Amino acid sequence: MQRIAFKMKLFKGAEEEYRKRHEVIWPELQALLKQTGITEYSIFLDEQTNDLFGYLKIDNPASQQSLPEHPVMKRWWSYMKDIMETNADNSPVSVPLKEVFYMP
C-alpha cells in the first residue's frame, strides 16, 4: 500500500460548489477509483489560499496511469473545470507532494 499526496487549486468563490459536487460523487467514479486500487481518498481545503490537499492510499500506483483515458474520469474533469485550475485536457493542475514524515 502506498500513500500519495498532491495539491490542486480551487478558484476563489467556488468552495461551496466544490463541496456540493463531492457530496454527491458519481457512483461510477467512486467504483472506478476503487477498481483502480484506491482504498482511501481525502481532499482538504486550505481556506486561506484555496489550495486543495489530496491524500490517497493505493495498492499499486502504476494502476493510476489508465485513469486519464477512462471516459468517466474525463467526464468528471470536464464537470470540475469551471471551479478549479485545469490543464488543456481538463485534468486538474496537480502538484505531487514529497513525504517528509510518517507515523503509522
JOVENZI-V376807 format. One record per residue. N is the residue number from 1. BURIAL is I if it has 16 or more other ideal C-beta (glycine too) atoms within 10 Angstrom, else O. Layout:
BEGIN
n->N burial->BURIAL
n->N burial->BURIAL
END
This chain:
BEGIN
n->1 burial->O
n->2 burial->O
n->3 burial->O
n->4 burial->I
n->5 burial->O
n->6 burial->O
n->7 burial->I
n->8 burial->I
n->9 burial->I
n->10 burial->I
n->11 burial->O
n->12 burial->O
n->13 burial->O
n->14 burial->O
n->15 burial->O
n->16 burial->O
n->17 burial->O
n->18 burial->I
n->19 burial->O
n->20 burial->O
n->21 burial->O
n->22 burial->O
n->23 burial->O
n->24 burial->O
n->25 burial->O
n->26 burial->O
n->27 burial->O
n->28 burial->O
n->29 burial->O
n->30 burial->O
n->31 burial->O
n->32 burial->I
n->33 burial->I
n->34 burial->O
n->35 burial->O
n->36 burial->I
n->37 burial->I
n->38 burial->I
n->39 burial->O
n->40 burial->O
n->41 burial->O
n->42 burial->O
n->43 burial->I
n->44 burial->O
n->45 burial->O
n->46 burial->O
n->47 burial->O
n->48 burial->O
n->49 burial->O
n->50 burial->I
n->51 burial->O
n->52 burial->I
n->53 burial->O
n->54 burial->I
n->55 burial->O
n->56 burial->I
n->57 burial->O
n->58 burial->I
n->59 burial->O
n->60 burial->O
n->61 burial->O
n->62 burial->O
n->63 burial->O
n->64 burial->O
n->65 burial->O
n->66 burial->O
n->67 burial->I
n->68 burial->O
n->69 burial->O
n->70 burial->O
n->71 burial->O
n->72 burial->O
n->73 burial->I
n->74 burial->O
n->75 burial->O
n->76 burial->I
n->77 burial->I
n->78 burial->O
n->79 burial->O
n->80 burial->I
n->81 burial->O
n->82 burial->O
n->83 burial->I
n->84 burial->I
n->85 burial->O
n->86 burial->I
n->87 burial->O
n->88 burial->O
n->89 burial->O
n->90 burial->I
n->91 burial->I
n->92 burial->I
n->93 burial->O
n->94 burial->O
n->95 burial->O
n->96 burial->O
n->97 burial->O
n->98 burial->O
n->99 burial->O
n->100 burial->O
n->101 burial->O
n->102 burial->O
n->103 burial->O
n->104 burial->O
END
